[in-house]
Amino acid sequence: MDRYRSKPGKLVRDRIPQIIRDDGAEPITYTAGSQEYRARLRDKLCEEATEVLEADDEKAPEELADVLEVVHALAADLGINREQLEEIRETKASERGGFAERTVWTGNR
């Protein structure tokens, strides 16, 4: 999958080419194959997570929504719908907890 990192371009939202056209430019695009699509989704997840880390508190919700969009697309590509993904999340939360208690682990004695 690393071979796609050296290939030019990046995965963009579906309406971006039309938005570019509406702005008077002609985008150069292609449709990724299945392996490239999955690799680029994973890259996009890292990109969006970095944007969350760099965002201030006002911008963070919009960046989190972008992360969620990529997570949903990656899950769908893996054959998991939103309901199944939520069930997996709920199961893990039930078994291991969430993050609401703000617990920080620093090691064992």
C-alpha atoms as a printed R data frame, in Angstrom:
    type eleno elety resid chain resno       x      y       z
1   ATOM     1    CA   MET     A     1   0.000  0.000   0.000
2   ATOM     2    CA   ASP     A     2   2.965  2.333   0.454
3   ATOM     3    CA   ARG     A     3   3.370  2.578  -3.301
4   ATOM     4    CA   TYR     A     4   0.457  5.030  -3.415
5   ATOM     5    CA   ARG     A     5   2.215  7.511  -1.144
6   ATOM     6    CA   SER     A     6   4.660  8.331  -3.917
7   ATOM     7    CA   LYS     A     7   1.861  8.693  -6.477
8   ATOM     8    CA   PRO     A     8   0.720 12.313  -6.915
9   ATOM     9    CA   GLY     A     9  -2.657 13.477  -5.722
10  ATOM    10    CA   LYS     A    10  -4.800 12.971  -2.675
11  ATOM    11    CA   LEU     A    11  -8.237 11.617  -1.919
12  ATOM    12    CA   VAL     A    12 -10.844 14.391  -1.857
13  ATOM    13    CA   ARG     A    13 -14.533 14.586  -1.110
14  ATOM    14    CA   ASP     A    14 -16.846 13.698  -4.005
15  ATOM    15    CA   ARG     A    15 -18.045 17.235  -4.715
16  ATOM    16    CA   ILE     A    16 -14.596 18.874  -4.743
17  ATOM    17    CA   PRO     A    17 -14.078 18.510  -8.539
18  ATOM    18    CA   GLN     A    18 -17.384 20.293  -9.196
19  ATOM    19    CA   ILE     A    19 -16.523 23.020  -6.687
20  ATOM    20    CA   ILE     A    20 -13.230 23.525  -8.541
21  ATOM    21    CA   ARG     A    21 -15.123 23.722 -11.859
22  ATOM    22    CA   ASP     A    22 -17.550 26.231 -10.367
23  ATOM    23    CA   ASP     A    23 -14.514 28.351  -9.442
24  ATOM    24    CA   GLY     A    24 -13.434 28.371 -13.095
25  ATOM    25    CA   ALA     A    25 -10.694 25.738 -13.114
26  ATOM    26    CA   GLU     A    26 -10.655 22.246 -14.595
27  ATOM    27    CA   PRO     A    27  -9.569 19.570 -12.094
28  ATOM    28    CA   ILE     A    28  -7.471 16.613 -13.164
29  ATOM    29    CA   THR     A    29  -8.836 13.518 -11.425
30  ATOM    30    CA   TYR     A    30  -9.103  9.760 -11.698
31  ATOM    31    CA   THR     A    31 -10.987  7.068  -9.817
32  ATOM    32    CA   ALA     A    32  -8.807  5.025  -7.472
33  ATOM    33    CA   GLY     A    33  -8.920  1.265  -7.613
34  ATOM    34    CA   SER     A    34  -9.953 -0.657  -4.505
35  ATOM    35    CA   GLN     A    35  -6.473 -1.144  -3.017
36  ATOM    36    CA   GLU     A    36  -5.433  2.431  -3.703
37  ATOM    37    CA   TYR     A    37  -8.740  3.728  -2.306
38  ATOM    38    CA   ARG     A    38  -8.248  1.866   0.992
39  ATOM    39    CA   ALA     A    39  -4.634  3.050   1.253
40  ATOM    40    CA   ARG     A    40  -5.617  6.632   0.508
41  ATOM    41    CA   LEU     A    41  -8.456  6.467   3.063
42  ATOM    42    CA   ARG     A    42  -5.942  5.412   5.705
43  ATOM    43    CA   ASP     A    43  -3.651  8.270   4.671
44  ATOM    44    CA   LYS     A    44  -6.622 10.636   4.775
45  ATOM    45    CA   LEU     A    45  -7.459  9.469   8.298
46  ATOM    46    CA   CYS     A    46  -3.942 10.416   9.418
47  ATOM    47    CA   GLU     A    47  -4.217 13.770   7.629
48  ATOM    48    CA   GLU     A    48  -7.557 14.578   9.248
49  ATOM    49    CA   ALA     A    49  -6.379 13.426  12.702
50  ATOM    50    CA   THR     A    50  -3.388 15.745  12.386
51  ATOM    51    CA   GLU     A    51  -5.745 18.601  11.554
52  ATOM    52    CA   VAL     A    52  -7.703 17.854  14.751
53  ATOM    53    CA   LEU     A    53  -4.475 17.967  16.757
54  ATOM    54    CA   GLU     A    54  -3.511 21.299  15.220
55  ATOM    55    CA   ALA     A    55  -6.974 22.889  15.478
56  ATOM    56    CA   ASP     A    56  -8.019 25.291  18.198
57  ATOM    57    CA   ASP     A    57 -11.141 24.518  20.231
58  ATOM    58    CA   GLU     A    58 -13.353 26.511  17.855
59  ATOM    59    CA   LYS     A    59 -12.190 24.679  14.715
60  ATOM    60    CA   ALA     A    60 -11.852 21.223  16.322
61  ATOM    61    CA   PRO     A    61 -15.522 20.153  15.905
62  ATOM    62    CA   GLU     A    62 -15.342 20.674  12.132
63  ATOM    63    CA   GLU     A    63 -12.100 18.713  11.963
64  ATOM    64    CA   LEU     A    64 -13.600 15.915  14.092
65  ATOM    65    CA   ALA     A    65 -16.490 15.721  11.625
66  ATOM    66    CA   ASP     A    66 -13.936 15.239   8.837
67  ATOM    67    CA   VAL     A    67 -12.334 12.393  10.802
68  ATOM    68    CA   LEU     A    68 -15.743 10.803  11.266
69  ATOM    69    CA   GLU     A    69 -16.478 11.061   7.531
70  ATOM    70    CA   VAL     A    70 -13.247  9.229   6.744
71  ATOM    71    CA   VAL     A    71 -13.914  6.617   9.451
72  ATOM    72    CA   HIS     A    72 -17.359  5.935   7.973
73  ATOM    73    CA   ALA     A    73 -15.908  5.639   4.448
74  ATOM    74    CA   LEU     A    74 -13.151  3.282   5.620
75  ATOM    75    CA   ALA     A    75 -15.633  1.170   7.567
76  ATOM    76    CA   ALA     A    76 -17.894  0.941   4.507
77  ATOM    77    CA   ASP     A    77 -14.924 -0.086   2.386
78  ATOM    78    CA   LEU     A    78 -14.224 -2.836   4.932
79  ATOM    79    CA   GLY     A    79 -17.851 -3.982   4.651
80  ATOM    80    CA   ILE     A    80 -18.985 -2.518   7.971
81  ATOM    81    CA   ASN     A    81 -22.014 -0.232   8.084
82  ATOM    82    CA   ARG     A    82 -22.445  2.577  10.614
83  ATOM    83    CA   GLU     A    83 -24.703  0.501  12.847
84  ATOM    84    CA   GLN     A    84 -22.197 -2.357  12.967
85  ATOM    85    CA   LEU     A    85 -19.385  0.076  13.705
86  ATOM    86    CA   GLU     A    86 -21.403  1.579  16.551
87  ATOM    87    CA   GLU     A    87 -22.116 -1.910  17.921
88  ATOM    88    CA   ILE     A    88 -18.380 -2.663  17.891
89  ATOM    89    CA   ARG     A    89 -17.694  0.633  19.654
90  ATOM    90    CA   GLU     A    90 -20.381 -0.055  22.268
91  ATOM    91    CA   THR     A    91 -19.048 -3.557  22.921
92  ATOM    92    CA   LYS     A    92 -15.520 -2.253  23.432
93  ATOM    93    CA   ALA     A    93 -16.820  0.525  25.688
94  ATOM    94    CA   SER     A    94 -18.800 -2.007  27.711
95  ATOM    95    CA   GLU     A    95 -15.804 -4.319  28.061
96  ATOM    96    CA   ARG     A    96 -13.008 -1.778  28.502
97  ATOM    97    CA   GLY     A    97 -14.759  1.497  29.242
98  ATOM    98    CA   GLY     A    98 -14.664  4.817  27.433
99  ATOM    99    CA   PHE     A    99 -12.649  7.925  28.176
100 ATOM   100    CA   ALA     A   100 -15.155  9.969  30.229
101 ATOM   101    CA   GLU     A   101 -13.283  9.462  33.507
102 ATOM   102    CA   ARG     A   102 -10.102 11.012  32.048
103 ATOM   103    CA   THR     A   103  -7.929  8.233  33.475
104 ATOM   104    CA   VAL     A   104  -4.209  8.503  32.710
105 ATOM   105    CA   TRP     A   105  -2.122  5.341  33.217
106 ATOM   106    CA   THR     A   106   1.502  5.863  34.231
107 ATOM   107    CA   GLY     A   107   2.643  2.259  34.718
108 ATOM   108    CA   ASN     A   108   2.431 -0.570  37.253
109 ATOM   109    CA   ARG     A   109   3.973 -1.159  40.710
